[in-house]
Amino acid sequence: MLVGYMRVSSDSDRQSTALQRDALIAAGVDARHLFEDKASGARDDRPGLKACLDFLKPGDTLVVWKLDRLGRSLPHLLSIVAGLRDAGVAFRSLTEGMDTNTPHGELLFHIFGALAQYERALTRERIQAGLAAARRCGRHGGRPLAIEPEKLDAVVAALDGGASKAAVCRTFGIARSTLIDTLARVGWTGPGSTR
């Protein structure tokens, strides 16, 4: 059985699934087996897509008008199509001419998979290069300290002078969890410790 999925990015009246609906019906999808969402492709909570995927049975074919209607990114799209394959469901995209029931469509799917893997490797490489460049400039990743350096010096001096953490929190208006996290990040372990 052919099952269709349609999506537009907005639920405003200006965007309609009519074009997609016509193309899917012309491709042989029964109008009773169409699912749709009016939501950004970046959203994970698309009830129409969830219902569509739940409806599909082994031997069915999921048909979309265009690849970008299904997945929010190439890795996300490949994840969905791989899940379909594992469930014994084929996939067809009308615009791109991809049909995993054919050798040509299967080849395209593997090429897309290789491209997604390449994209992930490039992204990882860029992140590592950016972190290395930042370290060379003396910057380190992570969240900035929640307590300003001057205030932190006063807090540590008070703690080194024997003040309790509770008293320091009240005096300086700092949440206890913030104080403990900040002290751990700067390496303060108790009175007289160096950081």
Beta strands, then each sheet from edge to edge (+ up, - down):
strand 1: 2-8
strand 2: 34-38
strand 3: 61-64
strand 4: 90-93
strand 5: 98-99
sheet 1: 2+ 1+ 3+ 4+ 5-
end
